[in-house]
């Protein structure tokens, strides 16, 4: 499975119960991942606890001021 081919907007992995496998893959191969959106700006995802914790403490570098929701 190539990380570049994985799309977090594709809900199949979640509907099929494969989300744990998907997240494990990202933690190992791409703990910081950019996911493009077809008609949007795209979004970054962090998958390791320590990275998420670090990002939550640096409000100047990481901000949700521009929104946190993916458009339907």
PQR file of N, CA, C, O and H, with PARSE charges and radii, in Angstrom:
ATOM      1  N   UNK A   1       0.846  -1.161   0.000 -0.4000 1.5000
ATOM      2  CA  UNK A   1       0.000   0.000   0.000 -0.0000 2.0000
ATOM      3  C   UNK A   1       0.897   1.231   0.000  0.5500 1.7000
ATOM      4  O   UNK A   1       1.733   1.398   0.888 -0.5500 1.4000
ATOM      5  N   UNK A   2       0.722   2.079  -0.984 -0.4000 1.5000
ATOM      6  CA  UNK A   2       1.497   3.312  -1.080 -0.0000 2.0000
ATOM      7  C   UNK A   2       0.749   4.438  -0.386  0.5500 1.7000
ATOM      8  O   UNK A   2      -0.435   4.654  -0.646 -0.5500 1.4000
ATOM      9  H   UNK A   2       0.043   1.943  -1.706  0.4000 1.0000
ATOM     10  N   UNK A   3       1.427   5.146   0.484 -0.4000 1.5000
ATOM     11  CA  UNK A   3       0.790   6.213   1.238 -0.0000 2.0000
ATOM     12  C   UNK A   3       0.223   7.285   0.322  0.5500 1.7000
ATOM     13  O   UNK A   3      -0.838   7.841   0.604 -0.5500 1.4000
ATOM     14  H   UNK A   3       2.388   4.970   0.694  0.4000 1.0000
ATOM     15  N   UNK A   4       0.911   7.580  -0.764 -0.4000 1.5000
ATOM     16  CA  UNK A   4       0.433   8.610  -1.690 -0.0000 2.0000
ATOM     17  C   UNK A   4      -0.915   8.242  -2.304  0.5500 1.7000
ATOM     18  O   UNK A   4      -1.665   9.122  -2.726 -0.5500 1.4000
ATOM     19  H   UNK A   4       1.773   7.128  -0.993  0.4000 1.0000
ATOM     20  N   UNK A   5      -1.224   6.959  -2.357 -0.4000 1.5000
ATOM     21  CA  UNK A   5      -2.493   6.503  -2.929 -0.0000 2.0000
ATOM     22  C   UNK A   5      -3.638   6.492  -1.921  0.5500 1.7000
ATOM     23  O   UNK A   5      -4.790   6.267  -2.293 -0.5500 1.4000
ATOM     24  H   UNK A   5      -0.615   6.243  -2.014  0.4000 1.0000
ATOM     25  N   UNK A   6      -3.331   6.730  -0.659 -0.4000 1.5000
ATOM     26  CA  UNK A   6      -4.358   6.686   0.378 -0.0000 2.0000
ATOM     27  C   UNK A   6      -5.036   8.043   0.507  0.5500 1.7000
ATOM     28  O   UNK A   6      -4.369   9.075   0.579 -0.5500 1.4000
ATOM     29  H   UNK A   6      -2.395   6.913  -0.356  0.4000 1.0000
ATOM     30  N   UNK A   7      -6.345   8.037   0.535 -0.4000 1.5000
ATOM     31  CA  UNK A   7      -7.135   9.257   0.606 -0.0000 2.0000
ATOM     32  C   UNK A   7      -7.997   9.194   1.854  0.5500 1.7000
ATOM     33  O   UNK A   7      -8.899   8.361   1.943 -0.5500 1.4000
ATOM     34  H   UNK A   7      -6.887   7.199   0.476  0.4000 1.0000
ATOM     35  N   UNK A   8      -7.733  10.059   2.811 -0.4000 1.5000
ATOM     36  CA  UNK A   8      -8.494  10.052   4.051 -0.0000 2.0000
ATOM     37  C   UNK A   8      -9.936  10.519   3.860  0.5500 1.7000
ATOM     38  O   UNK A   8     -10.757  10.384   4.767 -0.5500 1.4000
ATOM     39  H   UNK A   8      -7.000  10.735   2.738  0.4000 1.0000
ATOM     40  N   UNK A   9     -10.242  11.059   2.706 -0.4000 1.5000
ATOM     41  CA  UNK A   9     -11.616  11.445   2.419 -0.0000 2.0000
ATOM     42  C   UNK A   9     -12.429  10.271   1.880  0.5500 1.7000
ATOM     43  O   UNK A   9     -13.655  10.351   1.799 -0.5500 1.4000
ATOM     44  H   UNK A   9      -9.575  11.169   1.969  0.4000 1.0000
ATOM     45  N   UNK A  10     -11.758   9.189   1.513 -0.4000 1.5000
ATOM     46  CA  UNK A  10     -12.426   7.973   1.054 -0.0000 2.0000
ATOM     47  C   UNK A  10     -12.878   7.197   2.297  0.5500 1.7000
ATOM     48  O   UNK A  10     -12.047   6.703   3.058 -0.5500 1.4000
ATOM     49  H   UNK A  10     -10.762   9.124   1.578  0.4000 1.0000
ATOM     50  N   UNK A  11     -14.151   7.095   2.492 -0.4000 1.5000
ATOM     51  CA  UNK A  11     -14.692   6.500   3.715 -0.0000 2.0000
ATOM     52  C   UNK A  11     -14.723   4.975   3.706  0.5500 1.7000
ATOM     53  O   UNK A  11     -15.124   4.372   4.702 -0.5500 1.4000
ATOM     54  H   UNK A  11     -14.827   7.496   1.874  0.4000 1.0000
ATOM     55  N   UNK A  12     -14.318   4.338   2.624 -0.4000 1.5000
ATOM     56  CA  UNK A  12     -14.386   2.874   2.538 -0.0000 2.0000
ATOM     57  C   UNK A  12     -13.653   2.171   3.667  0.5500 1.7000
ATOM     58  O   UNK A  12     -14.175   1.212   4.236 -0.5500 1.4000
ATOM     59  H   UNK A  12     -13.992   4.828   1.815  0.4000 1.0000
ATOM     60  N   UNK A  13     -12.447   2.631   4.003 -0.4000 1.5000
ATOM     61  CA  UNK A  13     -11.685   1.989   5.071 -0.0000 2.0000
ATOM     62  C   UNK A  13     -12.426   2.067   6.402  0.5500 1.7000
ATOM     63  O   UNK A  13     -12.363   1.140   7.209 -0.5500 1.4000
ATOM     64  H   UNK A  13     -12.024   3.410   3.541  0.4000 1.0000
ATOM     65  N   UNK A  14     -13.121   3.166   6.626 -0.4000 1.5000
ATOM     66  CA  UNK A  14     -13.877   3.332   7.870 -0.0000 2.0000
ATOM     67  C   UNK A  14     -15.135   2.466   7.856  0.5500 1.7000
ATOM     68  O   UNK A  14     -15.484   1.860   8.870 -0.5500 1.4000
ATOM     69  H   UNK A  14     -13.172   3.920   5.971  0.4000 1.0000
ATOM     70  N   UNK A  15     -15.801   2.408   6.737 -0.4000 1.5000
ATOM     71  CA  UNK A  15     -17.017   1.603   6.623 -0.0000 2.0000
ATOM     72  C   UNK A  15     -16.715   0.108   6.690  0.5500 1.7000
ATOM     73  O   UNK A  15     -17.529  -0.674   7.180 -0.5500 1.4000
ATOM     74  H   UNK A  15     -15.518   2.900   5.914  0.4000 1.0000
ATOM     75  N   UNK A  16     -15.532  -0.284   6.191 -0.4000 1.5000
ATOM     76  CA  UNK A  16     -15.129  -1.697   6.179 -0.0000 2.0000
ATOM     77  C   UNK A  16     -14.437  -2.132   7.462  0.5500 1.7000
ATOM     78  O   UNK A  16     -14.070  -3.299   7.599 -0.5500 1.4000
ATOM     79  H   UNK A  16     -14.871   0.352   5.793  0.4000 1.0000
ATOM     80  N   UNK A  17     -14.253  -1.207   8.409 -0.4000 1.5000
ATOM     81  CA  UNK A  17     -13.594  -1.546   9.665 -0.0000 2.0000
ATOM     82  C   UNK A  17     -12.088  -1.674   9.557  0.5500 1.7000
ATOM     83  O   UNK A  17     -11.469  -2.354  10.376 -0.5500 1.4000
ATOM     84  H   UNK A  17     -14.551  -0.259   8.298  0.4000 1.0000
ATOM     85  N   UNK A  18     -11.479  -1.028   8.555 -0.4000 1.5000
ATOM     86  CA  UNK A  18     -10.025  -1.105   8.359 -0.0000 2.0000
ATOM     87  C   UNK A  18      -9.305   0.159   8.820  0.5500 1.7000
ATOM     88  O   UNK A  18      -8.138   0.359   8.484 -0.5500 1.4000
ATOM     89  H   UNK A  18     -11.982  -0.476   7.891  0.4000 1.0000
ATOM     90  N   UNK A  19      -9.988   1.017   9.589 -0.4000 1.5000
ATOM     91  CA  UNK A  19      -9.377   2.278   9.978 -0.0000 2.0000
ATOM     92  C   UNK A  19      -8.140   2.093  10.855  0.5500 1.7000
ATOM     93  O   UNK A  19      -7.203   2.886  10.765 -0.5500 1.4000
ATOM     94  H   UNK A  19     -10.937   0.854   9.862  0.4000 1.0000
ATOM     95  N   UNK A  20      -8.120   1.060  11.701 -0.4000 1.5000
ATOM     96  CA  UNK A  20      -6.942   0.831  12.551 -0.0000 2.0000
ATOM     97  C   UNK A  20      -5.729   0.461  11.702  0.5500 1.7000
ATOM     98  O   UNK A  20      -4.618   0.921  11.968 -0.5500 1.4000
ATOM     99  H   UNK A  20      -8.881   0.416  11.774  0.4000 1.0000
ATOM    100  N   UNK A  21      -5.938  -0.357  10.696 -0.4000 1.5000
ATOM    101  CA  UNK A  21      -4.868  -0.721   9.758 -0.0000 2.0000
ATOM    102  C   UNK A  21      -4.384   0.526   9.008  0.5500 1.7000
ATOM    103  O   UNK A  21      -3.181   0.719   8.833 -0.5500 1.4000
ATOM    104  H   UNK A  21      -6.841  -0.730  10.480  0.4000 1.0000
ATOM    105  N   UNK A  22      -5.306   1.355   8.575 -0.4000 1.5000
ATOM    106  CA  UNK A  22      -4.969   2.576   7.853 -0.0000 2.0000
ATOM    107  C   UNK A  22      -4.133   3.508   8.725  0.5500 1.7000
ATOM    108  O   UNK A  22      -3.094   4.004   8.288 -0.5500 1.4000
ATOM    109  H   UNK A  22      -6.283   1.198   8.718  0.4000 1.0000
ATOM    110  N   UNK A  23      -4.581   3.746   9.952 -0.4000 1.5000
ATOM    111  CA  UNK A  23      -3.847   4.647  10.838 -0.0000 2.0000
ATOM    112  C   UNK A  23      -2.488   4.076  11.217  0.5500 1.7000
ATOM    113  O   UNK A  23      -1.522   4.829  11.336 -0.5500 1.4000
ATOM    114  H   UNK A  23      -5.425   3.343  10.307  0.4000 1.0000
ATOM    115  N   UNK A  24      -2.391   2.765  11.409 -0.4000 1.5000
ATOM    116  CA  UNK A  24      -1.099   2.133  11.703 -0.0000 2.0000
ATOM    117  C   UNK A  24      -0.134   2.349  10.543  0.5500 1.7000
ATOM    118  O   UNK A  24       1.051   2.611  10.752 -0.5500 1.4000
ATOM    119  H   UNK A  24      -3.176   2.154  11.312  0.4000 1.0000
ATOM    120  N   UNK A  25      -0.643   2.237   9.325 -0.4000 1.5000
ATOM    121  CA  UNK A  25       0.204   2.471   8.153 -0.0000 2.0000
ATOM    122  C   UNK A  25       0.727   3.906   8.143  0.5500 1.7000
ATOM    123  O   UNK A  25       1.915   4.134   7.913 -0.5500 1.4000
ATOM    124  H   UNK A  25      -1.605   2.024   9.155  0.4000 1.0000
ATOM    125  N   UNK A  26      -0.139   4.853   8.385 -0.4000 1.5000
ATOM    126  CA  UNK A  26       0.291   6.253   8.416 -0.0000 2.0000
ATOM    127  C   UNK A  26       1.289   6.499   9.539  0.5500 1.7000
ATOM    128  O   UNK A  26       2.285   7.193   9.332 -0.5500 1.4000
ATOM    129  H   UNK A  26      -1.104   4.668   8.572  0.4000 1.0000
ATOM    130  N   UNK A  27       1.046   5.945  10.725 -0.4000 1.5000
ATOM    131  CA  UNK A  27       1.990   6.148  11.832 -0.0000 2.0000
ATOM    132  C   UNK A  27       3.382   5.661  11.470  0.5500 1.7000
ATOM    133  O   UNK A  27       4.379   6.284  11.834 -0.5500 1.4000
ATOM    134  H   UNK A  27       0.237   5.381  10.894  0.4000 1.0000
ATOM    135  N   UNK A  28       3.448   4.546  10.753 -0.4000 1.5000
ATOM    136  CA  UNK A  28       4.760   3.971  10.407 -0.0000 2.0000
ATOM    137  C   UNK A  28       5.397   4.642   9.199  0.5500 1.7000
ATOM    138  O   UNK A  28       6.606   4.871   9.201 -0.5500 1.4000
ATOM    139  H   UNK A  28       2.638   4.040  10.457  0.4000 1.0000
ATOM    140  N   UNK A  29       4.628   4.961   8.176 -0.4000 1.5000
ATOM    141  CA  UNK A  29       5.195   5.400   6.900 -0.0000 2.0000
ATOM    142  C   UNK A  29       5.047   6.888   6.597  0.5500 1.7000
ATOM    143  O   UNK A  29       5.836   7.438   5.828 -0.5500 1.4000
ATOM    144  H   UNK A  29       3.645   4.775   8.174  0.4000 1.0000
ATOM    145  N   UNK A  30       4.062   7.542   7.181 -0.4000 1.5000
ATOM    146  CA  UNK A  30       3.842   8.964   6.874 -0.0000 2.0000
ATOM    147  C   UNK A  30       3.139   9.635   8.050  0.5500 1.7000
ATOM    148  O   UNK A  30       1.969  10.005   7.944 -0.5500 1.4000
ATOM    149  H   UNK A  30       3.422   7.095   7.805  0.4000 1.0000
ATOM    150  N   UNK A  31       3.850   9.797   9.181 -0.4000 1.5000
ATOM    151  CA  UNK A  31       3.195  10.356  10.356 -0.0000 2.0000
ATOM    152  C   UNK A  31       2.718  11.802  10.168  0.5500 1.7000
ATOM    153  O   UNK A  31       1.851  12.270  10.906 -0.5500 1.4000
ATOM    154  H   UNK A  31       4.800   9.496   9.268  0.4000 1.0000
ATOM    155  N   UNK A  32       3.268  12.489   9.210 -0.4000 1.5000
ATOM    156  CA  UNK A  32       2.774  13.797   8.786 -0.0000 2.0000
ATOM    157  C   UNK A  32       2.365  13.640   7.331  0.5500 1.7000
ATOM    158  O   UNK A  32       3.206  13.384   6.470 -0.5500 1.4000
ATOM    159  H   UNK A  32       3.973  12.109   8.611  0.4000 1.0000
ATOM    160  N   UNK A  33       1.083  13.794   7.058 -0.4000 1.5000
ATOM    161  CA  UNK A  33       0.564  13.484   5.726 -0.0000 2.0000
ATOM    162  C   UNK A  33      -0.305  14.625   5.210  0.5500 1.7000
ATOM    163  O   UNK A  33      -1.177  15.123   5.922 -0.5500 1.4000
ATOM    164  H   UNK A  33       0.400  14.002   7.758  0.4000 1.0000
ATOM    165  N   UNK A  34      -0.063  15.033   3.972 -0.4000 1.5000
ATOM    166  CA  UNK A  34      -0.927  16.009   3.315 -0.0000 2.0000
ATOM    167  C   UNK A  34      -1.911  15.269   2.425  0.5500 1.7000
ATOM    168  O   UNK A  34      -1.514  14.435   1.611 -0.5500 1.4000
ATOM    169  H   UNK A  34       0.645  14.629   3.393  0.4000 1.0000
ATOM    170  N   UNK A  35      -3.169  15.568   2.577 -0.4000 1.5000
ATOM    171  CA  UNK A  35      -4.226  14.939   1.777 -0.0000 2.0000
ATOM    172  C   UNK A  35      -4.885  16.017   0.923  0.5500 1.7000
ATOM    173  O   UNK A  35      -5.523  16.920   1.464 -0.5500 1.4000
ATOM    174  H   UNK A  35      -3.491  16.246   3.238  0.4000 1.0000
ATOM    175  N   UNK A  36      -4.745  15.940  -0.406 -0.4000 1.5000
ATOM    176  CA  UNK A  36      -5.414  16.930  -1.249 -0.0000 2.0000
ATOM    177  C   UNK A  36      -6.928  16.736  -1.227  0.5500 1.7000
ATOM    178  O   UNK A  36      -7.421  15.639  -0.965 -0.5500 1.4000
ATOM    179  H   UNK A  36      -4.227  15.206  -0.845  0.4000 1.0000
ATOM    180  N   UNK A  37      -7.645  17.802  -1.503 -0.4000 1.5000
ATOM    181  CA  UNK A  37      -9.096  17.750  -1.660 -0.0000 2.0000
ATOM    182  C   UNK A  37      -9.407  18.111  -3.105  0.5500 1.7000
ATOM    183  O   UNK A  37      -8.789  19.026  -3.650 -0.5500 1.4000
ATOM    184  H   UNK A  37      -7.244  18.693  -1.716  0.4000 1.0000
ATOM    185  N   UNK A  38     -10.335  17.429  -3.731 -0.4000 1.5000
ATOM    186  CA  UNK A  38     -10.628  17.707  -5.138 -0.0000 2.0000
ATOM    187  C   UNK A  38     -10.987  19.166  -5.409  0.5500 1.7000
ATOM    188  O   UNK A  38     -10.534  19.743  -6.398 -0.5500 1.4000
ATOM    189  H   UNK A  38     -10.836  16.686  -3.288  0.4000 1.0000
ATOM    190  N   UNK A  39     -11.793  19.761  -4.544 -0.4000 1.5000
ATOM    191  CA  UNK A  39     -12.205  21.152  -4.749 -0.0000 2.0000
ATOM    192  C   UNK A  39     -11.862  22.023  -3.556  0.5500 1.7000
ATOM    193  O   UNK A  39     -12.563  22.992  -3.266 -0.5500 1.4000
ATOM    194  H   UNK A  39     -12.162  19.293  -3.741  0.4000 1.0000
ATOM    195  N   UNK A  40     -10.791  21.681  -2.868 -0.4000 1.5000
ATOM    196  CA  UNK A  40     -10.446  22.430  -1.666 -0.0000 2.0000
ATOM    197  C   UNK A  40      -8.954  22.628  -1.541  0.5500 1.7000
ATOM    198  O   UNK A  40      -8.187  22.348  -2.463 -0.5500 1.4000
ATOM    199  H   UNK A  40     -10.221  20.894  -3.104  0.4000 1.0000
ATOM    200  N   UNK A  41      -8.562  23.113  -0.387 -0.4000 1.5000
ATOM    201  CA  UNK A  41      -7.155  23.410  -0.125 -0.0000 2.0000
ATOM    202  C   UNK A  41      -6.354  22.186   0.279  0.5500 1.7000
ATOM    203  O   UNK A  41      -5.124  22.203   0.219 -0.5500 1.4000
ATOM    204  H   UNK A  41      -9.185  23.340   0.362  0.4000 1.0000
ATOM    205  N   UNK A  42      -7.026  21.135   0.684 -0.4000 1.5000
ATOM    206  CA  UNK A  42      -6.336  19.977   1.227 -0.0000 2.0000
ATOM    207  C   UNK A  42      -6.124  20.162   2.715  0.5500 1.7000
ATOM    208  O   UNK A  42      -6.449  21.210   3.271 -0.5500 1.4000
ATOM    209  H   UNK A  42      -8.025  21.120   0.732  0.4000 1.0000
ATOM    210  N   UNK A  43      -5.580  19.144   3.356 -0.4000 1.5000
ATOM    211  CA  UNK A  43      -5.381  19.232   4.802 -0.0000 2.0000
ATOM    212  C   UNK A  43      -4.215  18.352   5.230  0.5500 1.7000
ATOM    213  O   UNK A  43      -3.888  17.361   4.576 -0.5500 1.4000
ATOM    214  H   UNK A  43      -5.316  18.292   2.903  0.4000 1.0000
ATOM    215  N   UNK A  44      -3.601  18.732   6.332 -0.4000 1.5000
ATOM    216  CA  UNK A  44      -2.512  17.983   6.939 -0.0000 2.0000
ATOM    217  C   UNK A  44      -3.073  17.134   8.068  0.5500 1.7000
ATOM    218  O   UNK A  44      -4.015  17.536   8.751 -0.5500 1.4000
ATOM    219  H   UNK A  44      -3.866  19.537   6.863  0.4000 1.0000
ATOM    220  N   UNK A  45      -2.486  15.952   8.260 -0.4000 1.5000
ATOM    221  CA  UNK A  45      -2.860  15.076   9.366 -0.0000 2.0000
ATOM    222  C   UNK A  45      -1.608  14.607  10.083  0.5500 1.7000
ATOM    223  O   UNK A  45      -0.597  14.289   9.458 -0.5500 1.4000
ATOM    224  H   UNK A  45      -1.720  15.626   7.706  0.4000 1.0000
ATOM    225  N   UNK A  46      -1.692  14.569  11.401 -0.4000 1.5000
ATOM    226  CA  UNK A  46      -0.649  14.006  12.250 -0.0000 2.0000
ATOM    227  C   UNK A  46      -1.189  12.707  12.827  0.5500 1.7000
ATOM    228  O   UNK A  46      -2.362  12.633  13.192 -0.5500 1.4000
ATOM    229  H   UNK A  46      -2.514  14.828  11.908  0.4000 1.0000
ATOM    230  N   UNK A  47      -0.341  11.676  12.913 -0.4000 1.5000
ATOM    231  CA  UNK A  47      -0.819  10.358  13.324 -0.0000 2.0000
ATOM    232  C   UNK A  47      -0.151   9.801  14.575  0.5500 1.7000
ATOM    233  O   UNK A  47      -0.598   8.784  15.106 -0.5500 1.4000
ATOM    234  H   UNK A  47       0.612  11.737  12.616  0.4000 1.0000
ATOM    235  N   UNK A  48       0.894  10.433  15.048 -0.4000 1.5000
ATOM    236  CA  UNK A  48       1.571   9.949  16.249 -0.0000 2.0000
ATOM    237  C   UNK A  48       1.201  10.834  17.437  0.5500 1.7000
ATOM    238  O   UNK A  48       1.144  12.058  17.320 -0.5500 1.4000
ATOM    239  H   UNK A  48       1.258  11.258  14.616  0.4000 1.0000
ATOM    240  N   UNK A  49       0.953  10.205  18.565 -0.4000 1.5000
ATOM    241  CA  UNK A  49       0.507  10.908  19.759 -0.0000 2.0000
ATOM    242  C   UNK A  49       1.439  12.062  20.117  0.5500 1.7000
ATOM    243  O   UNK A  49       0.980  13.183  20.337 -0.5500 1.4000
ATOM    244  H   UNK A  49       0.999   9.211  18.659  0.4000 1.0000
ATOM    245  N   UNK A  50       2.735  11.797  20.176 -0.4000 1.5000
ATOM    246  CA  UNK A  50       3.682  12.842  20.573 -0.0000 2.0000
ATOM    247  C   UNK A  50       3.659  14.020  19.594  0.5500 1.7000
ATOM    248  O   UNK A  50       3.824  15.169  20.007 -0.5500 1.4000
ATOM    249  H   UNK A  50       3.108  10.886  19.997  0.4000 1.0000
ATOM    250  N   UNK A  51       3.458  13.745  18.309 -0.4000 1.5000
ATOM    251  CA  UNK A  51       3.377  14.823  17.319 -0.0000 2.0000
ATOM    252  C   UNK A  51       2.117  15.661  17.528  0.5500 1.7000
ATOM    253  O   UNK A  51       2.165  16.889  17.461 -0.5500 1.4000
ATOM    254  H   UNK A  51       3.324  12.812  17.974  0.4000 1.0000
ATOM    255  N   UNK A  52       0.998  14.995  17.781 -0.4000 1.5000
ATOM    256  CA  UNK A  52      -0.261  15.700  18.015 -0.0000 2.0000
ATOM    257  C   UNK A  52      -0.151  16.541  19.289  0.5500 1.7000
ATOM    258  O   UNK A  52      -0.599  17.687  19.328 -0.5500 1.4000
ATOM    259  H   UNK A  52       0.959  13.998  17.835  0.4000 1.0000
ATOM    260  N   UNK A  53       0.436  15.970  20.306 -0.4000 1.5000
ATOM    261  CA  UNK A  53       0.618  16.695  21.567 -0.0000 2.0000
ATOM    262  C   UNK A  53       1.501  17.923  21.369  0.5500 1.7000
ATOM    263  O   UNK A  53       1.183  19.002  21.870 -0.5500 1.4000
ATOM    264  H   UNK A  53       0.800  15.039  20.274  0.4000 1.0000
ATOM    265  N   UNK A  54       2.602  17.769  20.645 -0.4000 1.5000
ATOM    266  CA  UNK A  54       3.513  18.883  20.360 -0.0000 2.0000
ATOM    267  C   UNK A  54       2.782  19.969  19.571  0.5500 1.7000
ATOM    268  O   UNK A  54       2.899  21.151  19.894 -0.5500 1.4000
ATOM    269  H   UNK A  54       2.860  16.893  20.238  0.4000 1.0000
ATOM    270  N   UNK A  55       2.036  19.582  18.547 -0.4000 1.5000
ATOM    271  CA  UNK A  55       1.317  20.560  17.729 -0.0000 2.0000
ATOM    272  C   UNK A  55       0.280  21.315  18.558  0.5500 1.7000
ATOM    273  O   UNK A  55       0.059  22.505  18.333 -0.5500 1.4000
ATOM    274  H   UNK A  55       1.942  18.622  18.284  0.4000 1.0000
ATOM    275  N   UNK A  56      -0.343  20.653  19.489 -0.4000 1.5000
ATOM    276  CA  UNK A  56      -1.339  21.298  20.328 -0.0000 2.0000
ATOM    277  C   UNK A  56      -0.758  22.334  21.271  0.5500 1.7000
ATOM    278  O   UNK A  56      -1.489  23.167  21.808 -0.5500 1.4000
ATOM    279  H   UNK A  56      -0.164  19.686  19.672  0.4000 1.0000
ATOM    280  N   UNK A  57       0.543  22.291  21.477 -0.4000 1.5000
ATOM    281  CA  UNK A  57       1.204  23.236  22.370 -0.0000 2.0000
ATOM    282  C   UNK A  57       1.826  24.415  21.629  0.5500 1.7000
ATOM    283  O   UNK A  57       2.300  25.355  22.268 -0.5500 1.4000
ATOM    284  H   UNK A  57       1.137  21.615  21.041  0.4000 1.0000
ATOM    285  N   UNK A  58       1.836  24.389  20.312 -0.4000 1.5000
ATOM    286  CA  UNK A  58       2.453  25.464  19.525 -0.0000 2.0000
ATOM    287  C   UNK A  58       1.370  26.166  18.710  0.5500 1.7000
ATOM    288  O   UNK A  58       1.192  25.887  17.525 -0.5500 1.4000
ATOM    289  H   UNK A  58       1.451  23.626  19.793  0.4000 1.0000
ATOM    290  N   UNK A  59       0.652  27.077  19.357 -0.4000 1.5000
ATOM    291  CA  UNK A  59      -0.487  27.719  18.707 -0.0000 2.0000
ATOM    292  C   UNK A  59      -0.081  28.735  17.639  0.5500 1.7000
ATOM    293  O   UNK A  59      -0.912  29.136  16.824 -0.5500 1.4000
ATOM    294  H   UNK A  59       0.796  27.303  20.321  0.4000 1.0000
ATOM    295  N   UNK A  60       1.173  29.151  17.633 -0.4000 1.5000
ATOM    296  CA  UNK A  60       1.622  30.073  16.580 -0.0000 2.0000
ATOM    297  C   UNK A  60       1.872  29.329  15.271  0.5500 1.7000
ATOM    298  O   UNK A  60       1.618  29.867  14.193 -0.5500 1.4000
ATOM    299  H   UNK A  60       1.848  28.825  18.295  0.4000 1.0000
ATOM    300  N   UNK A  61       2.362  28.110  15.359 -0.4000 1.5000
ATOM    301  CA  UNK A  61       2.658  27.322  14.169 -0.0000 2.0000
ATOM    302  C   UNK A  61       1.439  26.541  13.684  0.5500 1.7000
ATOM    303  O   UNK A  61       1.216  26.409  12.481 -0.5500 1.4000
ATOM    304  H   UNK A  61       2.568  27.673  16.235  0.4000 1.0000
ATOM    305  N   UNK A  62       0.657  26.027  14.621 -0.4000 1.5000
ATOM    306  CA  UNK A  62      -0.499  25.184  14.269 -0.0000 2.0000
ATOM    307  C   UNK A  62      -1.773  25.887  14.723  0.5500 1.7000
ATOM    308  O   UNK A  62      -1.918  26.229  15.896 -0.5500 1.4000
ATOM    309  H   UNK A  62       0.838  26.134  15.598  0.4000 1.0000
ATOM    310  N   UNK A  63      -2.677  26.094  13.802 -0.4000 1.5000
ATOM    311  CA  UNK A  63      -3.905  26.805  14.107 -0.0000 2.0000
ATOM    312  C   UNK A  63      -5.092  26.178  13.381  0.5500 1.7000
ATOM    313  O   UNK A  63      -4.969  25.703  12.252 -0.5500 1.4000
ATOM    314  H   UNK A  63      -2.559  25.816  12.849  0.4000 1.0000
ATOM    315  N   UNK A  64      -6.222  26.185  14.041 -0.4000 1.5000
ATOM    316  CA  UNK A  64      -7.456  25.745  13.396 -0.0000 2.0000
ATOM    317  C   UNK A  64      -8.345  26.953  13.073  0.5500 1.7000
ATOM    318  O   UNK A  64      -9.536  26.798  12.801 -0.5500 1.4000
ATOM    319  H   UNK A  64      -6.322  26.570  14.959  0.4000 1.0000
ATOM    320  N   UNK A  65      -7.763  28.146  13.106 -0.4000 1.5000
ATOM    321  CA  UNK A  65      -8.525  29.377  12.871 -0.0000 2.0000
ATOM    322  C   UNK A  65      -9.169  29.387  11.490  0.5500 1.7000
ATOM    323  O   UNK A  65     -10.214  30.011  11.308 -0.5500 1.4000
ATOM    324  H   UNK A  65      -6.796  28.272  13.327  0.4000 1.0000
ATOM    325  N   UNK A  66      -8.571  28.714  10.521 -0.4000 1.5000
ATOM    326  CA  UNK A  66      -9.135  28.662   9.181 -0.0000 2.0000
ATOM    327  C   UNK A  66     -10.209  27.606   9.020  0.5500 1.7000
ATOM    328  O   UNK A  66     -10.759  27.439   7.932 -0.5500 1.4000
ATOM    329  H   UNK A  66      -7.722  28.208  10.670  0.4000 1.0000
ATOM    330  N   UNK A  67     -10.513  26.891  10.095 -0.4000 1.5000
ATOM    331  CA  UNK A  67     -11.524  25.846  10.043 -0.0000 2.0000
ATOM    332  C   UNK A  67     -10.903  24.473  10.196  0.5500 1.7000
ATOM    333  O   UNK A  67      -9.716  24.282   9.936 -0.5500 1.4000
ATOM    334  H   UNK A  67     -10.067  27.027  10.980  0.4000 1.0000
ATOM    335  N   UNK A  68     -11.710  23.528  10.618 -0.4000 1.5000
ATOM    336  CA  UNK A  68     -11.222  22.163  10.812 -0.0000 2.0000
ATOM    337  C   UNK A  68     -12.091  21.129  10.146  0.5500 1.7000
ATOM    338  O   UNK A  68     -11.820  19.934  10.263 -0.5500 1.4000
ATOM    339  H   UNK A  68     -12.675  23.684  10.829  0.4000 1.0000
ATOM    340  N   UNK A  69     -13.117  21.544   9.459 -0.4000 1.5000
ATOM    341  CA  UNK A  69     -14.050  20.596   8.873 -0.0000 2.0000
ATOM    342  C   UNK A  69     -13.846  20.449   7.368  0.5500 1.7000
ATOM    343  O   UNK A  69     -13.652  21.434   6.656 -0.5500 1.4000
ATOM    344  H   UNK A  69     -13.337  22.514   9.364  0.4000 1.0000
ATOM    345  N   UNK A  70     -13.892  19.224   6.905 -0.4000 1.5000
ATOM    346  CA  UNK A  70     -13.837  18.933   5.488 -0.0000 2.0000
ATOM    347  C   UNK A  70     -15.229  19.149   4.916  0.5500 1.7000
ATOM    348  O   UNK A  70     -16.212  18.670   5.480 -0.5500 1.4000
ATOM    349  H   UNK A  70     -14.050  18.424   7.483  0.4000 1.0000
ATOM    350  N   UNK A  71     -15.318  19.850   3.826 -0.4000 1.5000
ATOM    351  CA  UNK A  71     -16.610  20.090   3.207 -0.0000 2.0000
ATOM    352  C   UNK A  71     -17.187  18.785   2.672  0.5500 1.7000
ATOM    353  O   UNK A  71     -16.449  17.960   2.134 -0.5500 1.4000
ATOM    354  H   UNK A  71     -14.519  20.239   3.367  0.4000 1.0000
ATOM    355  N   UNK A  72     -18.482  18.591   2.812 -0.4000 1.5000
ATOM    356  CA  UNK A  72     -19.157  17.412   2.275 -0.0000 2.0000
ATOM    357  C   UNK A  72     -19.213  17.489   0.774  0.5500 1.7000
ATOM    358  O   UNK A  72     -19.745  16.586   0.129 -0.5500 1.4000
ATOM    359  H   UNK A  72     -19.081  19.261   3.249  0.4000 1.0000
TER
END
